[in-house]
Amino acid sequence: MNNEILDMRKHNFKKSTVWQKTRQLVIDVYKITKFFPYDKKYALTSQVKRSVVSIPSNIAEVAGMGTKKDFSHFLDISYGSANELESQLINTIDLKFINKEQLKEVYNLLMKVQKMIYTFQKTLR
C-alpha cells in the first residue's frame, strides 16, 4: 500500500488499484440499476448512482492534494459513500428491485473496495 500512496501523491490516481476497482464498481452498479423498476428511476436509483460515482471521484480528487490530512479526509468521504452504497443496495433487495443473486458480484466488489479504502486509510495514520 505504501507504493499506492506514492503513486497517488504524484497525481497518478489512474494507476491506483483502489481507484481502478472503484471504476469497475461504477460500471457494475450502473448495469444492475437497469433491473430497477422504471418508476423508481429518479428516486433510489439516482441516489445509488450518485453514491457509487462519489467513491472514485473523491479518490481522484485526493490525488491532487499533498498532505496526509487531506488524503485521510477524502478517503473518509469515499469510505462513507461506499457504506451509503451498501445500505442502498440492501434497500434494493428489501424492496425487491433485484434479488441477492443479481447483486452478489457487485456486493463482493464493494466489500473489496471498502477493505482497500480502510487499509489505505490505516497506512496514513
C-alpha positions in Angstrom: 0.0 0.0 0.0 2.9 2.4 0.6 3.6 2.4 -3.2 0.0 3.2 -3.7 0.3 6.3 -1.6 3.4 7.4 -3.5 1.6 6.9 -6.8 -1.4 9.0 -5.5 0.9 11.8 -4.4 2.4 12.0 -7.9 -1.1 12.7 -9.2 -1.2 9.2 -10.7 -4.5 8.1 -9.4 -5.2 6.2 -12.6 -2.6 3.6 -11.6 -4.1 3.2 -8.2 -5.5 -0.3 -7.6 -8.3 1.1 -5.4 -9.3 3.7 -8.0 -9.4 1.0 -10.7 -11.6 -1.2 -8.6 -14.0 1.6 -7.9 -14.2 2.3 -11.7 -15.4 -1.3 -12.1 -17.8 -0.9 -9.3 -19.4 2.1 -11.0 -19.8 0.1 -14.2 -21.3 -2.9 -12.3 -23.7 -0.7 -10.3 -25.0 1.1 -13.4 -25.6 -2.3 -15.0 -27.7 -3.6 -12.1 -29.8 -0.4 -11.9 -31.2 -1.4 -15.3 -33.2 -4.0 -13.4 -34.8 -1.5 -11.1 -38.4 -0.6 -11.7 -38.9 2.2 -14.1 -41.0 4.3 -11.7 -38.1 4.2 -9.2 -35.6 5.7 -11.7 -35.4 9.1 -10.1 -35.6 8.1 -6.5 -33.4 5.3 -5.1 -31.7 4.6 -8.5 -30.4 8.2 -8.6 -29.1 8.0 -5.1 -27.4 4.7 -5.8 -25.7 6.1 -8.8 -24.6 9.3 -7.0 -23.0 7.3 -4.1 -21.1 4.9 -6.4 -19.7 7.7 -8.5 -18.7 9.6 -5.4 -16.2 6.8 -4.4 -13.7 7.1 -7.3 -14.3 10.8 -7.6 -13.1 11.5 -4.1 -10.1 9.2 -4.6 -9.2 11.0 -7.8 -9.7 14.4 -6.1 -7.3 13.5 -3.2 -4.6 12.7 -5.8 -4.2 16.5 -6.3 -3.6 17.1 -2.6 -0.4 16.7 -0.8 -0.9 16.2 2.9 -1.8 13.1 4.9 -4.7 15.0 6.4 -6.2 15.8 3.0 -5.7 12.1 1.9 -7.4 10.9 5.1 -10.3 13.3 4.7 -11.1 12.4 1.1 -10.7 8.7 1.8 -13.2 9.1 4.7 -15.6 10.6 2.2 -15.0 7.7 -0.2 -15.5 5.2 2.6 -18.7 6.9 3.7 -20.0 6.8 0.1 -19.2 3.1 0.0 -21.1 2.5 3.2 -24.0 4.6 1.8 -24.0 2.5 -1.3 -24.0 -0.7 0.7 -27.0 0.5 2.6 -28.9 1.4 -0.5 -28.1 -1.9 -2.2 -29.6 -3.7 0.8 -32.6 -1.5 0.4 -33.0 -2.5 -3.2 -33.1 -6.2 -2.1 -35.6 -5.4 0.6 -37.8 -3.6 -1.9 -37.4 -6.5 -4.4 -35.9 -4.3 -7.1 -33.3 -7.0 -7.6 -32.5 -10.3 -5.9 -29.4 -11.4 -4.0 -28.1 -13.3 -6.9 -28.2 -10.3 -9.2 -26.3 -8.3 -6.5 -23.8 -10.9 -5.5 -20.8 -9.8 -7.7 -21.4 -6.1 -7.1 -21.7 -6.6 -3.4 -18.5 -8.7 -3.3 -16.6 -6.0 -5.2 -18.0 -3.3 -2.9 -16.7 -5.3 0.1 -13.2 -5.4 -1.5 -13.3 -1.7 -2.2 -14.4 -0.9 1.4 -11.5 -3.0 2.7 -9.0 -1.4 0.3 -10.1 2.1 1.3 -9.9 1.2 5.0 -6.4 -0.3 4.6 -5.3 2.7 2.7 -6.6 5.0 5.5 -4.7 2.9 8.1 -1.4 3.4 6.2 -1.9 7.2 6.5 -2.3 7.1 10.3 
